[in-house]
Amino acid sequence: DCERCQCHSEDKHTAILYTILSQNLNHSQGGRSPAHQRCLCHQRRTVCLRTPHVTCRAASDVLVKTVSFMKNLPSFHLLPWEDQLLLLDSCWVPLFLLGLVQEMVTFEVMETPAPSMLKKILLDGQSKRQEPERTQPTLAAVERLQCCLDTFWRLDLSPKEYAYLKGAILFNPDVPGLRASLYIESLQREAQRALQEVLQPLHPEDQGRFARILLFASTLKSIPPALITDLFFRPVIGNADMVELIAEMLYELTVRRLLP
């Protein structure tokens, strides 16, 4: 991932790979000046959905199914109210991503169109007074997300595997601030044990499948919530808070005052 543009870095001594590649590029392009070369940090370009109406609708359907999964878990609703909100805040992204994989939702992105000069002039200052500028996902972040999803697609999980894996992700005792962490840990162990029992008859020859599933699930947890919100939901919800909206869907009431 290109987290920092080496083309404009002040520390030129650390950009060894960039220097080597630049020399090769300059040689292959007949000695053209660096101003005419393509920036090697193209992955930092911002992107958006190519078909937002279709993809956002599919993502919303997956989110509804994700909330329904939590609604239908009695053990989740037996937890203290504060613990439910903490688990919701920490796990909605990996659960949603698992839903994307399970529902076979695919998407394409394109480079974010630059606003016209006239629009910049007319809206300069006005948009700053009305609402904060929205962030845009980068190409590198979206490619990493798609790589994680592709990894899970290759696993070809069964419906029961998805269900128990979602339970193991939801009941995460390591979330800070939990009041019933020991009970939540027992629920996670129960979900993991059920997942193992399902794997044995389905994949008796693949002894490492359970470990791989948990490992790949940890990669989903590393995807930033801001990326998922900006990519799939910001075009629909605007500047609304994503966790508050999910909580309202889950409990069918306004919990804005209860969230930190």
Buried (B, 14 or more C-beta within 10 A) or exposed (E): EBEEBBBEEEEEEEBEEBEEBBEEBBEEEEEEEEEEBEBBBEBBBBBBBEEBEEBBEBBBEBBEBBBEBBBEBEBBEEBEEBBBBBBBBBBBBBBBBBBBBBEEBEBEBEEBEEEEEEEEEEEEEEEEEEEEEEEBBBBBBBEBBBEBBEBBBEBEBEEBBBBBBBBBBBBBBEBEEBEBBEBBBBBBEBBBEBBEEBBEEEBEEEEEBBEEBBEBBEBBEEBEBBBBBBBBBBBBBEEEEBBBBBBBBBBEEEBEEEEE
